[in-house]
Amino acid sequence: MSREQEIYQYSRMEIDSNMTKEQFRERLAQGKMILDGATGSNLQERGLPAGVCPEEWILENPDVLKELQIEYYAAGSDAVYAPTFFRKPN
């Protein structure tokens, strides 16, 4: 399978983005989980300027994050996180 086909396959996946803590614990009980990593660094490599709020930049550039997360799944990640480095509750 080509890299493009692999990325397309993962982009078509229905991903549960609302996993509860209990569901997460149940998944961990099944064995090791591979998580994403260095999301902020990878976003900077793809254009996120230093000093800019990542959440705002992602809202303006959602396809960059989507592509990065698809690549994490294609590389074998079981879960990916949303980058909320600067997010503060209201």
C-alpha positions in Angstrom: 0.0 0.0 0.0 1.4 3.4 -0.9 1.9 6.2 1.7 -1.0 8.2 0.0 -3.3 5.1 0.2 -2.4 4.5 3.8 -3.1 8.2 4.8 -6.4 8.1 2.9 -7.4 4.9 4.7 -6.8 6.4 8.1 -8.5 9.7 7.1 -11.7 7.7 6.4 -11.7 6.1 9.9 -14.4 6.9 12.3 -12.5 7.9 15.4 -14.1 8.1 18.8 -13.1 11.5 20.0 -15.2 11.2 23.2 -13.5 8.4 25.1 -14.4 8.5 28.8 -11.9 7.9 31.5 -13.5 4.5 32.1 -13.1 3.6 28.5 -9.5 4.7 28.5 -8.8 2.5 31.6 -10.5 -0.4 29.9 -8.4 0.1 26.8 -5.2 0.2 28.9 -6.2 -3.0 30.6 -6.0 -4.7 27.2 -2.3 -3.9 26.9 0.1 -1.2 26.0 -1.1 1.9 24.2 1.0 3.9 21.7 0.3 7.6 21.9 1.3 10.4 19.7 4.2 12.7 20.5 5.8 16.0 19.8 2.6 17.5 18.4 3.7 21.0 19.1 7.1 20.5 17.5 5.5 18.9 14.5 3.0 21.8 14.2 5.9 24.3 14.3 7.7 22.4 11.5 4.4 22.8 9.5 4.1 26.5 10.0 3.0 27.3 13.6 5.0 30.4 14.5 6.8 30.6 17.8 4.8 32.6 20.4 1.5 32.1 18.7 -1.4 30.4 20.6 -1.6 26.9 19.1 -5.3 26.6 19.6 -6.0 29.8 17.6 -3.6 28.8 14.9 -5.2 25.4 14.6 -8.6 27.0 14.3 -7.2 28.9 11.3 -5.3 25.9 9.9 -7.4 22.8 10.8 -6.1 20.7 7.9 -2.6 20.8 9.2 -3.6 19.2 12.5 -5.9 16.7 10.8 -3.1 15.5 8.5 -0.6 15.3 11.4 -3.1 13.2 13.5 -3.8 10.9 10.5 0.0 10.4 10.1 0.2 9.4 13.8 -2.5 6.8 13.3 -0.8 5.5 10.2 2.4 5.2 12.1 0.7 3.0 14.7 -0.6 5.3 17.4 -3.6 4.0 19.3 -4.5 7.5 20.5 -3.7 11.1 19.7 -4.2 14.2 21.8 -5.5 17.6 21.0 -2.8 20.2 21.6 -4.2 22.4 24.3 -1.0 23.9 25.6 -2.4 27.4 26.4 -6.1 26.6 26.8 -7.5 27.9 30.1 -11.0 27.4 31.4 -13.3 30.4 31.3 
